[in-house]
Amino acid sequence: MKNLKEDYFNPFFSHIYVEKSVRNHARTQNILAKFPSAQIIEIGHYKDVFCRSRQNIRLQHCAQKLILAARQGTLLYEGAPVCQRFGNEHFYYVSCAMNCIFDCAYCYLKGMYPSANIVVFVNLEDIFAEVERVLENHPLYLCVSYDTDLLALEPLIGFVQEWCAFAAKHAQLTIEIRTKCANKAFVQSIVPMPNVIYAYTISPQAVIDAFEHHTASLSDRLFCAAALMRAGCPVRLCFDPMIYLPGWKTHYSEMMNQVYRSIAVDQLLDVSIGTFRISQDYLKNMRKQAKDSAVIWFPFQKEDGYCHYPAPLMEEMESFLTAQIAEKIDREKIFRWNV
Ligand code: SF4
């Protein structure tokens, strides 16, 4: 089994499936060179492996396989209503990789995909071309680390660097790179750009320990966020999703004290606050696989196809954190997803 906590920069893949059409692609070659002992298996289409029936996602997380493929069809997606758009009119996301080396118990990917295997789409050039086509009509706010944690995969695939190089040539493009990792090597080599936002998901250490398996500790995430701010990068903290657990006020208060000790909060680009919410269909799939998970078996309230904490609890949690942060940062820099 991989020990990602200690060594997530070098996860081991025993098997790598490669679509024939990208077997000779330069990015495929670069990625395969990092796994000289992996067994390479050529396939026709990534779905032949990714969508096999009766896959056990929980077990697969212990032995994830890597799939290299070409993204076809839709390349850019409009942001979902449950996602924070930070006041941006043209909010899109790309999915240049699917699934994550981390294993958060509440991750919607477990309900969205039929497999825990990681798919990397190596034809970034096609996605870049699509972005350029859209940029001809209007500016674009683009989340590039959706459906994965791209920065955690960086030592393997280098896509964040490629996105940064692309953003450097397109002033009308703003990208957000959201992460729960502490890639200190990357952070220390960063070239700051005004249109590349680094967004750290921040949770109490008790939530990380209980539910965000293999992700970086709170102190390591804050260390990286602070280093990026010192380097001049726009940094966002996402207190989203807030997760309910007994004694949540104490845990979130302690977390905020740690944030204040580590970060010049008033110099953040902004912060987001939102309690856990998820599509009803994804939650149904997740519950089939994890019958003992407290975080996904909470008695949620259903509304318009989504599940969230009961309104009074949701309001109490979000107001509690908003009031604390509002003492340190301008109100207009605080984004709540449901108001
Ligand atoms: S870090 Fe994000 S994408 Fe990865 S498992 Fe956790 S919630 Fe899912």
Residues whose N, C-alpha, C, O or C-beta is under 5 A from the ligand:
A	BS01	SF4	C100 F102 D103 C104 C107 D147 T148 D149 K180
